[in-house]
């Protein structure tokens, strides 16, 4: 899963990304990995792995991971190549979801690029640039289809009508995800890599005192996000950076003192999983305890293929025990004795928290 972090200057985007990469560097079992100067990989928080590690005492524990991309800064006119616009747009097309950091705090020492604090205006500034870029992509596709449609092929005429409908919606300054699209139009949006069809989370960046309850600006962000089919979480980039150098227990204690139960990074990853329709299944043994990310609805053979393609090709069955059952009983042996470990075939749809042993032929 790859999340692109975007935002205007001085909204806290860089502070949040630095906190994320620093958190990755502190991860005991999956150290921070820099692929490029602006990309970081961090582990997905999953308490189930800790519990399974207690049961199996494995040589290593490997969590699922999420990749964060610090997208180049955006300015008005990015859709026309202003500033680093072309770089911004090319990077953002490759991510699975967008996280836009929005400033929801007052600080006279930190100037705003537009001279005042207005989170809804900031949201609109970036959204308009993304919409303009999408309109260019749709117009280009329309021109291509028009030329092809001269042959009179009905399928092309139908596609042209669908594209014109998308363009009409975008021209009303609405992101593609907020439009009432047909299934065909949704497929076209994905096929054209439209930016505004991507799942989006607004990270309302607040000061320490507003972390637990938010503030009036956060409510404005929530309202606007809801109108355009996006999600909102409250974060404090400064707090995230501060706790990124603490151990887990100290960080949790610090957060609890502020009135919150988990870090903004943890909540961001969890929200992203939900938004993208992702779940994790688990494998456990003396060598390794590990979480594997799959989409909801994935069948057992394809889930096995996440481990190795040979597992999918030679799939025989999946021996499955729910995480809660395994932890309650304390061992797979007891689960088998009580008939609570199931043998599932090719049509089995994997569930979040399934602890699985795949049987296969090579």
N, C-alpha and C positions, 0 to 999 in steps of 0.2 A: 504494500500500500504506500503510495507516494502522495504526500500533501504539500501543496505549494503555499508558502506564506507570503502574502502581499500586504501592501499598505502604503499610505502617503508618508513623506518624511516626517520625523519627529512624533510618530504615533506610538512608538514602542516596539516596532517590528524587529529591529536589530537586537534590542535587548532580549526579546522573547526568543529569538533564534539562538542567541549566544547562550541563553539559559538551557535551551534544548540540547545544544551540542555539548555543553558542559555536563549536563545530566548524563548524556551518552558516554562521556569520557569516564564518569564515575561508576558506570554499570559493571558490576563484578563479573557477570557471566557473558556479557556481550559488549565488549569495549567499543567506544566510539570509533566509527570508521569514516574517514573523509574520502569520498569518491572524487569530489571536486571541491574547490574552496568554499562553495556555497551549498554543499549537500551534507547532511548528517544522518546517521542511522541510530535510533535508540530503541530499547526493548519495550515491548507492550506490557504494561503492568498486569500481572495475573497471579493472584494469591494461590490459585490452585497448584501452581508449579512448586511453591514452597512446601505445601502439604504433601505432595507426591514425593518430593525430595526427602522428607522425613521418613516416609514409608520405605523408599527404595535405596536411600543413601547412594545415589548414582555418582559416577565419576565426574559428570558435568550436567548442568541444567541449561537448556537453551530456550529462551523465550521467543515468541514471534517478534517480528521487528516492524517498525514503521520508518519510512524515509521522509525526512523534511527537506524541502528545497527553499532556500532563501531567494525568492524571485527578485530580479533586478528592479530597482525603484521605478515608480510610475509617475508621470507628469501629464498634465492635460496635453492632448495631442499625440499620445502614445500610439493610438490607432493609425496615425499618419507617419509614424516613425520618429516623433519628437523624443528628445532625450535618449533613453535606452529602450524606447518603445518596441523596436523590432526584437530585441533580445528578450524583453519582458514577455511579449506575446508568444515567442517560440518556446520559451521555457514553460509557460503556463499551459500550453496545449498538451504537454506530456504528462501532467499530473492527474491523479485520480479525483482529487477534490481540492477545493480552494479554501484556505483559511485567511480571511481578511482581518487584520488587526485594526481596530477603530479606537481612536483616543476618546476616553470618557473621563478624563481627569483634568483638573486645573493646576497649572504650575507656571508662574510668571517667569521662571528661569529657563523654560523650554518653549521656544517660540513655535507657532504653528505656521506652516507654509502659506496659509490663507489669512493669517492675522487674527483668527479667532477660533474658539472651540465649537465645532458644530458637527457631531458624528454623522448625522443624516446626510449633510452636504458632502462629507468625505466619502460615505458609502456611494452616493450618487456619482461623484467624480470618477471613481474607478469603474462603476457599473456602466456609465455612458461610454467609456473607452472600450470596454469589453463588447458592448452592444454594437458600437460602430465597427469594430473589427469583425464581429460576426456578420453584420450586414454586408460587408465587403466580400466575405466568403460566400454568402448566399447569392449575392448578385453575380459573382463569378460563375457559380454553378448554374444559375439561371441562363446566363449567356450561352454557356456550353450546351445546355439541354435544348434551348431554343433552336440552335443550329441543327442539332440532331433530330429535333421534332419535325423538321420540314419533311421528313420522310413519311409523316402521317401515322407513325406508330402510336397506338393508343396508350401504351405503357408510359411513353415519354411525355405525352400530353398530360397524363395523370400526375406524373412526377413534377411537371412544371407548375401545375395548380397547387400541389402541396408546398412547393418551394415559395411560391408567391404568397401563400398563406403565412408561412414562417416569417417572410420579409415584412409583411404587413404588421404582424405582432411586434417584431423588433423595432419597427419604425415608430411605434407608440411608446418607446423607451421602456419596454418590458423585457426582462431576461427570458430566454427560451424556456427555462424551467418553470416560469410562472404562467406560460401560455397553455391554453387548452389544445394540446396537440393530439393528432391521431397517432396510431401506432406507426404508420408509415412516416409521418413527420418526425417522430422521435428517432426512428432509425436513420433518417436523413441527417438530423442534427448530430448524431454520434458519428456518422460516416464523414461529415464535414469537419469534425473536431471543433464544433462550436464551443466557445468558452463559457457562455452563459447557460449551457445545459448541464454543466458540471455541478455536482453537489457542493454546496457552499456553507461554511460556518463562519459567523462573525464572532471574533474574539474581542469582546468589549474590555478594553484595558483600563483598569481603575487604579486608584491609589489604595494603599494598604487599608485605610479605614473603611473603604466601601467594598472590600472583597467579599464579605459575608452576605451583605444585603443589596449591593448595587446602589444605583442612584438614579436621578431623573433622566440623565443621558442614556443610561443603560436601557431604561424602559423605552426610550425613543428608538434605540437600535433594535430591540426585540420586536417592536411594532412594525418597523420597516422590513426587517428580515422576514417576518411572518407573511407580509404582503407579497414578497417575491419568492416564497417557497424555500427559504433558507433557515438555518438553525443559529442559535446564539449561545455562547457560554461567557461567563465572567472570569477574567483573569487579571492578575497583577504581574506585569512583566518583571518589575523590580523584585517582587517577592519570589517569583520563579527563579530568578537569577541568584537570589540570596540562598534559597534552599537547595539549589543545584549542587552546592559544595558540601552539604550536610549528609550524614548517614541517614538511613531511612527512619529510624526511631526519632532522632532529633528533629528531622524535617516534619514528621507527623505531629510531634508535640507542639512545634512552632505553629503549624497550621491550625491545630485544634485550639490553641490560644487565640487565634484570630477568628475562630468561629466557623471554620470549614473542615471537612472531613478528608479531603484529598487535594492533591496539587492540581493546578490548572492544566498541566501537561497530561496528567493521567485522565482527567475529564475530557480533554480534547481528543485523546486517542480513542477513548471509549465511545464518545459521540460520533467520531469518524467511522468507527467500526459499524455502529448502528446505521448511520447514514448510507454507507456503502453496501449494507446487507452482508456483512462479513461475520463469521464465527470462527472459533478455534476448536480443533479436536486435539487430543493429547496422546502421546506415546510415553510409556514408562518402563524402565528396566534398570538393571545395575549399571549399565554403560551410560545411559542417558535418559533424562526426563526432558520432554520437549513439547512445545506448542506449535501447531501447524495452522496457518490461516487458509480458510476456504470460503467460498460464497455459500450463502444459505441455499439449500436445495441440491448441493453437490452429492452425487451418488458415491457409494463406497469405492468402486474401482478408480474413479477419477481422483478421489481423496488420497487413495494409495499412491497414485501417480505423482502426487506432490512430493513424496519421499523419494521415489525413483520410478522411472518409466517402466522398468521391468516389473514392478509391483502391479502396475495397471494391466500390462500385457498378459501377465501370468496369474491374474487375480483368481483365487479360489473362493475365499470367504473372509469376512471380518469378524473377529471375536471381540465383542463390545460389552463394556460394563460402564454404566453412568458414573461420573466422577463422585457424586454424592454417595452412591451405594458403595463404591470402593473405599472411600474414606471412612464411612460408617463401620464397615466390616473389617477393614484394616489389611486385607490381602485379596489377591485374585483367587487364591486357592479357596478361601471361604465363599467368595462370590460364586465359584463353580459348584461347590458343594451344595449351596442353597438354590442353585438353578437360576442365579441372577446374572450370569454372564451369557449373553445371547450370541448365537451364530447367525450372522446376516449375510445375504447374498448380494448379487449384482444390483438389485433394485433398491437396496437400502439407502435411504436418505440420511446423511450424517446429521447429528445433533450437536449443538454446542456443549462442550464438556465431555463428549464421548471419550473414554479411554480405550484405545484400540490396539489389537494385535492383528496384523494382516497376514493371511496365509496365501502363498502364491507358488506357482511353478516357474522355474527359469527356463 
